[in-house]
């Protein structure tokens, strides 16, 4: 049904059109408007108009309310229209205008879709760039933290070195002072002794009568006594006193002789090891020849995630002292992180050999050795060997729930493998 009833009025710049709905309910989807074509389709009603002149369809508006649709159509060129619609137009021209309006609307919709798509792509690109910038900033922050930690460790090492140098310098100065004090005391004692042996009247008399042999010559005051020249005083000299050196400064009655001798023996063995390979170790600093210092250094590198540096520190420590099981245990942990599984098994086995006899003090170390070797076996898919090591660790520490859970998982893997084969 064609809607013929409508009211309109105009100004030089706009056209105001009111269209009754006759009880029908309209939505924006029922309205189509282009530069020369206006259509309202509300089944069963239809309103269509070929406008007298072009309008600005982008800024034009339509409001639905009170049973009417109110259009505000802005003219492209200010002018007064003779009528709302184009009159005296043949059917072909009307059909052309109608089709042209539909094509322009489709083209405009396509352009808007492409524009939205391009805008969406731009937003995605911007979001990706923003994410990359955030990741780069986070990566830089982590690198800065690592660098600060490295500088902090380096400063701590330098401070420790300076403290060691100051301590050594203070000890050498103290020893020199004690040595000078002892030499001064010896010189004073010598001077006192020489003073006592001199004649009291030495300044005025340098000769003394010499007793004669025979009768009546027993007195030194005999007039026939010959004068004898006194010997000159002995020249002063420095007497060097050497004391038996002791490694430990504590008094002998307060020291633990057996423990100190064992420590000295181990240090001597380590020095012999260093001397045997002096050509490669001569460039090392004094603290770098200490296995305990190298172990602490390797632990710090492991905590920072620098596993290769930690392995290098443990390698040098093992060369200096190959009897410390903790060095092999820590190096095995590094090899597990680096996926050097065979080396992890070898180091864990060596640590377990050194952790004999089994005593309560090395209980935790033995548990770590079995667990790390068992982990390496399982990663090599040798589940039977891995289960044996986990069960050995459980015998040592039966209350450890984590080891018990891992052992149960390995048992399920072994059962699944057997069922699959």
ZASEBA-210224 format. One record per residue (C-alpha): residue number from 1; residue in three letters; x, z, y. Coordinates in nm, 3 decimals. Layout:
NODE  resi  resn        X        Z        Y
NODE   NUM   ALA        X        Z        Y
...
//
This chain:
NODE  resi  resn        X        Z        Y
NODE     1   UNK    0.000    0.000    0.000
NODE     2   UNK    0.142   -0.101    0.336
NODE     3   UNK    0.159    0.163    0.602
NODE     4   UNK    0.039   -0.011    0.917
NODE     5   UNK   -0.024    0.294    1.131
NODE     6   UNK    0.272    0.403    1.345
NODE     7   UNK    0.346    0.504    1.702
NODE     8   UNK    0.657    0.424    1.898
NODE     9   UNK    0.801    0.439    2.245
NODE    10   UNK    1.140    0.353    2.387
NODE    11   UNK    1.400    0.410    2.653
NODE    12   UNK    1.677    0.170    2.751
NODE    13   UNK    1.906    0.336    2.491
NODE    14   UNK    1.678    0.459    2.210
NODE    15   UNK    1.357    0.393    2.018
NODE    16   UNK    1.137    0.681    1.897
NODE    17   UNK    0.913    0.597    1.599
NODE    18   UNK    0.656    0.824    1.430
NODE    19   UNK    0.527    0.729    1.085
NODE    20   UNK    0.240    0.926    0.918
NODE    21   UNK    0.286    1.011    0.549
NODE    22   UNK   -0.082    1.042    0.456
NODE    23   UNK   -0.026    1.337    0.224
NODE    24   UNK    0.277    1.190    0.053
NODE    25   UNK    0.600    1.389    0.023
NODE    26   UNK    0.913    1.213    0.150
NODE    27   UNK    1.281    1.283    0.093
NODE    28   UNK    1.591    1.124    0.249
NODE    29   UNK    1.622    0.915   -0.066
NODE    30   UNK    1.297    0.736    0.026
NODE    31   UNK    1.441    0.603    0.355
NODE    32   UNK    1.669    0.301    0.398
NODE    33   UNK    1.797    0.199    0.739
NODE    34   UNK    2.048   -0.064    0.856
NODE    35   UNK    2.119   -0.244    1.185
NODE    36   UNK    1.808   -0.472    1.172
NODE    37   UNK    1.612   -0.342    0.873
NODE    38   UNK    1.410   -0.022    0.824
NODE    39   UNK    1.229    0.062    0.500
NODE    40   UNK    1.035    0.370    0.384
NODE    41   UNK    0.927    0.366    0.020
NODE    42   UNK    0.704    0.656   -0.088
NODE    43   UNK    0.502    0.539   -0.389
NODE    44   UNK    0.233    0.417   -0.356
NODE    45   UNK    0.304    0.364    0.018
NODE    46   UNK    0.554    0.122    0.170
NODE    47   UNK    0.667    0.064    0.528
NODE    48   UNK    0.903   -0.219    0.619
NODE    49   UNK    1.022   -0.344    0.959
NODE    50   UNK    1.267   -0.611    1.076
NODE    51   UNK    1.379   -0.455    1.406
NODE    52   UNK    1.372   -0.646    1.730
NODE    53   UNK    1.743   -0.589    1.803
NODE    54   UNK    2.041   -0.421    1.627
NODE    55   UNK    2.063   -0.042    1.625
NODE    56   UNK    2.342    0.207    1.556
NODE    57   UNK    2.241    0.307    1.205
NODE    58   UNK    2.527    0.560    1.179
NODE    59   UNK    2.406    0.783    1.462
NODE    60   UNK    2.032    0.720    1.418
NODE    61   UNK    1.833    1.006    1.262
NODE    62   UNK    1.512    1.067    1.068
NODE    63   UNK    1.328    1.402    1.051
NODE    64   UNK    1.053    1.480    0.799
NODE    65   UNK    0.793    1.740    0.896
NODE    66   UNK    0.427    1.810    0.967
NODE    67   UNK    0.318    1.511    0.756
NODE    68   UNK    0.523    1.264    0.962
NODE    69   UNK    0.864    1.101    0.970
NODE    70   UNK    1.020    1.096    1.317
NODE    71   UNK    1.289    0.830    1.369
NODE    72   UNK    1.535    0.830    1.657
NODE    73   UNK    1.697    0.486    1.661
NODE    74   UNK    1.984    0.434    1.907
NODE    75   UNK    2.019    0.080    2.042
NODE    76   UNK    2.354   -0.092    2.026
NODE    77   UNK    2.296   -0.260    2.361
NODE    78   UNK    2.086   -0.087    2.630
NODE    79   UNK    1.774   -0.293    2.694
NODE    80   UNK    1.397   -0.273    2.677
NODE    81   UNK    1.243   -0.430    2.365
NODE    82   UNK    0.935   -0.646    2.386
NODE    83   UNK    0.815   -0.515    2.049
NODE    84   UNK    0.935   -0.292    1.765
NODE    85   UNK    0.969   -0.570    1.511
NODE    86   UNK    1.087   -0.929    1.529
NODE    87   UNK    0.786   -1.155    1.584
NODE    88   UNK    0.731   -1.523    1.513
NODE    89   UNK    0.997   -1.530    1.241
NODE    90   UNK    0.949   -1.747    0.939
NODE    91   UNK    0.956   -1.610    0.587
NODE    92   UNK    1.303   -1.746    0.505
NODE    93   UNK    1.460   -1.576    0.808
NODE    94   UNK    1.293   -1.248    0.721
NODE    95   UNK    1.417   -1.278    0.363
NODE    96   UNK    1.770   -1.354    0.489
NODE    97   UNK    1.770   -1.053    0.723
NODE    98   UNK    1.640   -0.831    0.445
NODE    99   UNK    1.905   -0.945    0.193
NODE   100   UNK    2.180   -0.931    0.454
NODE   101   UNK    2.084   -0.571    0.537
NODE   102   UNK    2.095   -0.474    0.168
NODE   103   UNK    2.439   -0.643    0.122
NODE   104   UNK    2.579   -0.469    0.430
NODE   105   UNK    2.445   -0.136    0.305
NODE   106   UNK    2.607   -0.193   -0.036
NODE   107   UNK    2.936   -0.296    0.129
NODE   108   UNK    2.925    0.009    0.352
NODE   109   UNK    2.853    0.237    0.053
NODE   110   UNK    3.142    0.079   -0.135
NODE   111   UNK    3.377    0.133    0.159
NODE   112   UNK    3.264    0.492    0.191
NODE   113   UNK    3.322    0.546   -0.182
NODE   114   UNK    3.670    0.395   -0.159
NODE   115   UNK    3.741    0.602    0.150
NODE   116   UNK    3.630    0.917   -0.033
NODE   117   UNK    3.846    0.818   -0.329
NODE   118   UNK    4.146    0.757   -0.105
NODE   119   UNK    4.084    1.089    0.070
NODE   120   UNK    4.061    1.261   -0.265
NODE   121   UNK    4.390    1.102   -0.375
NODE   122   UNK    4.551    1.212   -0.050
NODE   123   UNK    4.427    1.564   -0.110
NODE   124   UNK    4.565    1.558   -0.465
NODE   125   UNK    4.896    1.427   -0.338
NODE   126   UNK    4.908    1.694   -0.071
NODE   127   UNK    4.821    1.964   -0.325
NODE   128   UNK    5.094    1.833   -0.560
NODE   129   UNK    5.349    1.831   -0.280
NODE   130   UNK    5.245    2.181   -0.176
NODE   131   UNK    5.277    2.300   -0.537
NODE   132   UNK    5.621    2.139   -0.568
NODE   133   UNK    5.729    2.304   -0.244
NODE   134   UNK    5.609    2.641   -0.370
NODE   135   UNK    5.790    2.592   -0.700
NODE   136   UNK    6.104    2.485   -0.516
NODE   137   UNK    6.079    2.791   -0.291
NODE   138   UNK    6.031    3.015   -0.596
NODE   139   UNK    6.326    2.849   -0.772
NODE   140   UNK    6.539    2.898   -0.463
NODE   141   UNK    6.429    3.260   -0.439
NODE   142   UNK    6.531    3.319   -0.800
NODE   143   UNK    6.866    3.147   -0.742
NODE   144   UNK    6.920    3.362   -0.433
NODE   145   UNK    6.842    3.674   -0.633
NODE   146   UNK    7.091    3.566   -0.900
NODE   147   UNK    7.353    3.494   -0.636
NODE   148   UNK    7.294    3.832   -0.472
NODE   149   UNK    7.321    4.003   -0.808
NODE   150   UNK    7.644    3.816   -0.881
NODE   151   UNK    7.785    3.912   -0.542
NODE   152   UNK    7.678    4.271   -0.601
NODE   153   UNK    7.856    4.280   -0.936
NODE   154   UNK    8.164    4.121   -0.780
NODE   155   UNK    8.165    4.377   -0.500
NODE   156   UNK    8.128    4.659   -0.751
NODE   157   UNK    8.422    4.521   -0.948
NODE   158   UNK    8.634    4.491   -0.635
NODE   159   UNK    8.541    4.846   -0.532
NODE   160   UNK    8.631    4.973   -0.877
NODE   161   UNK    8.965    4.792   -0.862
NODE   162   UNK    9.042    4.938   -0.520
NODE   163   UNK    8.953    5.286   -0.643
NODE   164   UNK    9.184    5.241   -0.941
NODE   165   UNK    9.464    5.125   -0.713
NODE   166   UNK    9.410    5.420   -0.477
NODE   167   UNK    9.407    5.661   -0.771
NODE   168   UNK    9.730    5.514   -0.911
NODE   169   UNK    9.891    5.527   -0.567
NODE   170   UNK    9.783    5.887   -0.519
NODE   171   UNK    9.924    5.982   -0.861
NODE   172   UNK   10.258    5.813   -0.788
NODE   173   UNK   10.281    5.987   -0.448
NODE   174   UNK   10.194    6.320   -0.608
NODE   175   UNK   10.461    6.271   -0.877
NODE   176   UNK   10.723    6.178   -0.615
NODE   177   UNK   10.634    6.490   -0.413
NODE   178   UNK   10.665    6.712   -0.720
NODE   179   UNK   10.998    6.549   -0.809
NODE   180   UNK   11.135    6.602   -0.457
NODE   181   UNK   11.016    6.962   -0.464
NODE   182   UNK   11.191    7.028   -0.795
NODE   183   UNK   11.511    6.864   -0.669
NODE   184   UNK   11.498    7.080   -0.356
NODE   185   UNK   11.456    7.395   -0.565
NODE   186   UNK   11.751    7.297   -0.783
NODE   187   UNK   11.968    7.236   -0.476
NODE   188   UNK   11.870    7.574   -0.333
NODE   189   UNK   11.960    7.749   -0.659
NODE   190   UNK   12.291    7.566   -0.672
NODE   191   UNK   12.372    7.660   -0.312
NODE   192   UNK   12.290    8.026   -0.379
NODE   193   UNK   12.512    8.024   -0.687
NODE   194   UNK   12.800    7.867   -0.497
NODE   195   UNK   12.759    8.118   -0.214
NODE   196   UNK   12.783    8.410   -0.456
NODE   197   UNK   13.106    8.278   -0.613
NODE   198   UNK   13.285    8.233   -0.279
NODE   199   UNK   13.518    8.497   -0.128
NODE   200   UNK   13.349    8.689    0.152
NODE   201   UNK   13.637    8.628    0.394
NODE   202   UNK   13.663    8.260    0.315
NODE   203   UNK   13.650    8.156    0.679
NODE   204   UNK   13.970    8.339    0.778
NODE   205   UNK   14.176    8.353    0.457
NODE   206   UNK   14.229    8.054    0.234
NODE   207   UNK   14.504    8.213    0.018
NODE   208   UNK   14.522    8.512   -0.210
NODE   209   UNK   14.823    8.697   -0.366
NODE   210   UNK   14.913    8.598   -0.720
NODE   211   UNK   14.997    8.891   -0.951
NODE   212   UNK   15.351    8.898   -1.101
NODE   213   UNK   15.446    8.968   -1.458
NODE   214   UNK   15.646    9.272   -1.574
NODE   215   UNK   15.656    9.641   -1.493
NODE   216   UNK   15.514    9.754   -1.167
NODE   217   UNK   15.349    9.419   -1.101
NODE   218   UNK   14.996    9.505   -1.202
NODE   219   UNK   14.872    9.545   -0.843
NODE   220   UNK   14.751    9.239   -0.661
NODE   221   UNK   14.873    9.392   -0.336
NODE   222   UNK   15.233    9.383   -0.445
NODE   223   UNK   15.460    9.257   -0.164
NODE   224   UNK   15.629    9.024   -0.411
NODE   225   UNK   15.305    8.856   -0.507
NODE   226   UNK   15.303    8.482   -0.448
NODE   227   UNK   15.025    8.319   -0.257
NODE   228   UNK   14.799    8.078   -0.449
NODE   229   UNK   14.590    7.796   -0.296
NODE   230   UNK   14.212    7.832   -0.357
NODE   231   UNK   14.032    7.525   -0.509
NODE   232   UNK   13.797    7.323   -0.285
NODE   233   UNK   13.417    7.366   -0.334
NODE   234   UNK   13.256    7.124   -0.575
NODE   235   UNK   13.067    6.832   -0.420
NODE   236   UNK   12.684    6.836   -0.419
NODE   237   UNK   12.493    6.609   -0.659
NODE   238   UNK   12.135    6.536   -0.774
NODE   239   UNK   12.032    6.656   -1.114
NODE   240   UNK   11.760    6.449   -1.280
NODE   241   UNK   11.515    6.635   -1.500
NODE   242   UNK   11.311    6.433   -1.750
NODE   243   UNK   10.995    6.579   -1.893
NODE   244   UNK   10.822    6.468   -2.211
NODE   245   UNK   10.534    6.242   -2.097
NODE   246   UNK   10.179    6.329   -2.201
NODE   247   UNK    9.893    6.078   -2.195
NODE   248   UNK    9.632    6.344   -2.123
NODE   249   UNK    9.686    6.569   -1.818
NODE   250   UNK    9.511    6.870   -1.970
NODE   251   UNK    9.708    7.169   -2.088
NODE   252   UNK    9.809    7.161   -2.452
NODE   253   UNK    9.614    7.479   -2.531
NODE   254   UNK    9.294    7.322   -2.388
NODE   255   UNK    9.321    6.972   -2.535
NODE   256   UNK    9.182    6.839   -2.859
NODE   257   UNK    9.498    6.719   -3.026
NODE   258   UNK    9.340    6.536   -3.318
NODE   259   UNK    9.098    6.334   -3.103
NODE   260   UNK    9.367    6.259   -2.846
NODE   261   UNK    9.610    6.135   -3.112
NODE   262   UNK    9.339    5.912   -3.262
NODE   263   UNK    9.264    5.766   -2.917
NODE   264   UNK    9.636    5.707   -2.850
NODE   265   UNK    9.669    5.538   -3.189
NODE   266   UNK    9.379    5.303   -3.112
NODE   267   UNK    9.521    5.221   -2.770
NODE   268   UNK    9.860    5.147   -2.922
NODE   269   UNK    9.697    4.918   -3.177
NODE   270   UNK    9.510    4.737   -2.900
NODE   271   UNK    9.834    4.696   -2.702
NODE   272   UNK   10.005    4.553   -3.007
NODE   273   UNK    9.721    4.303   -3.042
NODE   274   UNK    9.760    4.204   -2.678
NODE   275   UNK   10.138    4.171   -2.713
NODE   276   UNK   10.095    3.953   -3.021
NODE   277   UNK    9.894    3.703   -2.814
NODE   278   UNK   10.068    3.756   -2.479
NODE   279   UNK   10.102    3.384   -2.402
NODE   280   UNK    9.724    3.349   -2.366
NODE   281   UNK    9.643    3.692   -2.218
NODE   282   UNK    9.923    3.731   -1.966
NODE   283   UNK    9.702    3.603   -1.680
NODE   284   UNK    9.435    3.869   -1.735
NODE   285   UNK    9.394    4.160   -1.497
NODE   286   UNK    9.448    4.513   -1.618
NODE   287   UNK    9.076    4.600   -1.645
NODE   288   UNK    9.008    4.270   -1.825
NODE   289   UNK    9.232    4.392   -2.108
NODE   290   UNK    8.998    4.686   -2.171
NODE   291   UNK    8.743    4.612   -2.451
NODE   292   UNK    8.496    4.870   -2.316
NODE   293   UNK    8.501    4.711   -1.970
NODE   294   UNK    8.449    4.367   -2.126
NODE   295   UNK    8.158    4.501   -2.334
NODE   296   UNK    7.986    4.637   -2.021
NODE   297   UNK    8.051    4.305   -1.847
NODE   298   UNK    7.892    4.115   -2.137
NODE   299   UNK    7.588    4.349   -2.132
NODE   300   UNK    7.533    4.275   -1.761
NODE   301   UNK    7.558    3.899   -1.818
NODE   302   UNK    7.310    3.925   -2.109
NODE   303   UNK    7.063    4.116   -1.889
NODE   304   UNK    7.090    3.840   -1.626
NODE   305   UNK    7.018    3.570   -1.888
NODE   306   UNK    7.369    3.419   -1.872
NODE   307   UNK    7.422    3.419   -2.250
NODE   308   UNK    7.726    3.188   -2.256
NODE   309   UNK    7.918    3.414   -2.015
NODE   310   UNK    7.819    3.716   -2.225
NODE   311   UNK    7.952    3.545   -2.542
NODE   312   UNK    8.284    3.473   -2.366
NODE   313   UNK    8.318    3.839   -2.262
NODE   314   UNK    8.242    3.962   -2.616
NODE   315   UNK    8.486    3.706   -2.763
NODE   316   UNK    8.772    3.840   -2.552
NODE   317   UNK    8.674    4.199   -2.630
NODE   318   UNK    8.678    4.122   -3.005
NODE   319   UNK    9.025    3.970   -2.971
NODE   320   UNK    9.145    4.291   -2.805
NODE   321   UNK    8.974    4.521   -3.054
NODE   322   UNK    8.809    4.379   -3.365
NODE   323   UNK    8.700    4.718   -3.500
NODE   324   UNK    8.406    4.784   -3.267
NODE   325   UNK    8.075    4.697   -3.441
NODE   326   UNK    7.876    4.698   -3.115
NODE   327   UNK    8.073    4.394   -2.995
NODE   328   UNK    7.957    4.194   -3.298
NODE   329   UNK    7.598    4.321   -3.265
NODE   330   UNK    7.576    4.223   -2.898
NODE   331   UNK    7.733    3.884   -2.964
NODE   332   UNK    7.483    3.825   -3.246
NODE   333   UNK    7.199    3.888   -2.996
NODE   334   UNK    7.351    3.625   -2.764
NODE   335   UNK    7.377    3.374   -3.049
NODE   336   UNK    7.011    3.429   -3.133
NODE   337   UNK    6.917    3.344   -2.775
NODE   338   UNK    7.138    3.032   -2.788
NODE   339   UNK    6.999    2.929   -3.133
NODE   340   UNK    7.348    2.960   -3.292
NODE   341   UNK    7.185    3.104   -3.603
NODE   342   UNK    7.479    3.081   -3.845
NODE   343   UNK    7.706    3.259   -3.598
NODE   344   UNK    7.440    3.527   -3.548
NODE   345   UNK    7.432    3.585   -3.926
NODE   346   UNK    7.813    3.602   -3.938
NODE   347   UNK    7.839    3.855   -3.651
NODE   348   UNK    7.557    4.072   -3.788
NODE   349   UNK    7.725    4.081   -4.131
NODE   350   UNK    8.059    4.177   -3.974
NODE   351   UNK    7.894    4.457   -3.777
NODE   352   UNK    7.726    4.593   -4.092
NODE   353   UNK    8.064    4.591   -4.269
NODE   354   UNK    8.215    4.801   -3.990
NODE   355   UNK    7.917    5.041   -3.983
NODE   356   UNK    8.035    5.220   -4.296
NODE   357   UNK    7.990    5.482   -4.420
NODE   358   UNK    7.620    5.509   -4.321
NODE   359   UNK    7.578    5.822   -4.111
NODE   360   UNK    7.300    5.938   -3.873
NODE   361   UNK    7.512    5.842   -3.569
NODE   362   UNK    7.515    5.471   -3.660
NODE   363   UNK    7.154    5.458   -3.780
NODE   364   UNK    7.023    5.258   -3.481
NODE   365   UNK    7.314    5.015   -3.494
NODE   366   UNK    7.257    4.945   -3.864
NODE   367   UNK    6.885    4.882   -3.801
NODE   368   UNK    6.974    4.630   -3.525
NODE   369   UNK    7.223    4.458   -3.755
NODE   370   UNK    6.969    4.407   -4.035
NODE   371   UNK    6.690    4.300   -3.797
NODE   372   UNK    6.906    4.044   -3.612
NODE   373   UNK    7.041    3.897   -3.933
NODE   374   UNK    6.692    3.887   -4.082
NODE   375   UNK    6.561    3.712   -3.768
NODE   376   UNK    6.832    3.448   -3.796
NODE   377   UNK    6.749    3.393   -4.165
NODE   378   UNK    6.378    3.350   -4.086
NODE   379   UNK    6.451    3.100   -3.807
NODE   380   UNK    6.651    2.904   -4.065
NODE   381   UNK    6.339    2.925   -4.289
NODE   382   UNK    6.527    3.142   -4.540
NODE   383   UNK    6.237    3.385   -4.557
NODE   384   UNK    6.346    3.563   -4.878
NODE   385   UNK    6.683    3.664   -4.734
NODE   386   UNK    6.517    3.759   -4.405
NODE   387   UNK    6.262    3.980   -4.586
NODE   388   UNK    6.545    4.159   -4.770
NODE   389   UNK    6.713    4.247   -4.439
NODE   390   UNK    6.386    4.367   -4.284
NODE   391   UNK    6.316    4.585   -4.588
NODE   392   UNK    6.668    4.729   -4.562
NODE   393   UNK    6.597    4.813   -4.196
NODE   394   UNK    6.267    4.977   -4.298
NODE   395   UNK    6.450    5.199   -4.550
NODE   396   UNK    6.671    5.324   -4.266
NODE   397   UNK    6.385    5.366   -4.015
NODE   398   UNK    6.053    5.383   -4.207
NODE   399   UNK    5.854    5.490   -3.897
NODE   400   UNK    5.932    5.174   -3.699
NODE   401   UNK    5.595    4.995   -3.676
NODE   402   UNK    5.737    4.678   -3.516
NODE   403   UNK    5.975    4.616   -3.808
NODE   404   UNK    5.692    4.684   -4.053
NODE   405   UNK    5.465    4.426   -3.880
NODE   406   UNK    5.741    4.162   -3.878
NODE   407   UNK    5.812    4.225   -4.247
NODE   408   UNK    5.442    4.181   -4.327
NODE   409   UNK    5.437    3.849   -4.139
NODE   410   UNK    5.737    3.728   -4.341
NODE   411   UNK    5.561    3.824   -4.666
NODE   412   UNK    5.258    3.615   -4.564
NODE   413   UNK    5.488    3.321   -4.482
NODE   414   UNK    5.653    3.347   -4.824
NODE   415   UNK    5.312    3.359   -4.998
NODE   416   UNK    5.190    3.058   -4.797
NODE   417   UNK    5.505    2.863   -4.884
NODE   418   UNK    5.467    2.942   -5.255
NODE   419   UNK    5.096    2.843   -5.257
NODE   420   UNK    5.174    2.519   -5.072
NODE   421   UNK    5.441    2.423   -5.324
//
